[in-house]
Amino acid sequence: MRRWVGSFLLGLTAVTGPVLAVEETPDSAAAAAADEAAPPAAERGLHFRLEGKAGYRDSEDLRVASPFPFTADQLPVGARQAFLSTVDPGEHVELPVMTLFIDGSWGESIAVRAKIDAIDLHDRNPTSSDKKLDVDELWIRFGRDGRLADSTSIYAKVGKFGKFERQEDRHLESYGLAATAFNRFEDQGIEVGAQLGRHLYLRGSYTQGNPLFFRDPNALAGDNGTPEIEPGRTNPQPRLGTGFPILYDAEVEELDSSGEPELGAGLGLRFGAGSRRDGTSTCWHGAIAAIWPTGSTSRGPSTGATSTCSTARRMPTRCRSTGARSARSAATSSSSWAG
């Protein structure tokens, strides 16, 4: 696939509370020096930012026969064999996502964020029928995040947020194979962390766990699990191709406490220049992270029945994930299904 993506940004900021201009005097200068460690007034309160991305995509038309022996009623009318195929071949100019960011901070001890995506073309799965409005992040943090601190600090974050082991500074629009399989989407629960001095940091999490499903690792996920191919319906005619899917940890779309939660722990070392007031830093990191589920089975969200996703013949609904271990152990089954 060849793909070039450009982006355009729109922004507006709202600040809670009035901002007053004060004439500089010796006393006020001393007070300003005393407040130098606190965030400037413009950084306090709520801030809104709107971001949109536009892209050009050129996808090669490719079909590969699937060796799985589907029955006649599981194939389109007249078809004798299933194929894995490019999701949406050809040249396309697209507006894949519009994102509203709502960030709030009140000093260094309390921060909130909401991230809401509209259109969400590259995250939708199935591409043609998944919802077009999604809350990616919704969390509150108490304490200063150690990733932004140069001295000892602790924090706790509650809500829906990105995994702490996820690489945030992507240089390309694509996520890569491993990043798509394990850490692309947010999870929900609680994350705690500590920065011990300038170099050592700790992380821990207790989260719901992402549902296990499959998608093409390129721009579009593909039409796997669309309503047309749900059990009981014959001769499906998906609007888009299946892609060439891998199993991956998919989006968390609802609060579900009935499954097995996921635990995570991380230990890291950081060296280099410290964080600046604009939130950037120049650092070299070395870290060890471990993620494991607390159970060994997955739960189907539609029926509530326990299932083993790695041996499922078809997965029209997403299976409840047992975490990164489930995705890894089931990775060999993704090529056995075609819509």
Buried (B, 14 or more C-beta within 10 A) or exposed (E): BEBEBEEEEEEEEEEEEEEEEEEEEEEEEEEEEEEEEEEEEEBBBBBBBEBBBEBEBEBEEBEEEBEBEBEEEBBEEEEEEBBBBBBBBEEBEBEBBBBEBBBBBBEBEEBBBBBBBEBBBBBBBBBBBBEEEBBBBBBBBEBBBBBBBBEEBBBEBBBBBBBBBBEEEEEEBBBEEEBBBBBBBBBBBBBBBBBEEBBBBBBBBEBBBBBBBBBBBBBBBBBBBBEBBEEEEEBBEBEBBBBBBBBBBBBBBEEBEEBBBBBBBBBBEBEEEEBEEEEEBEBEEEEEBEBEBEBEBBBBBEEEEEBBBBEBEBBBBBBBBBBBBBBEBBBEBBBEBBB
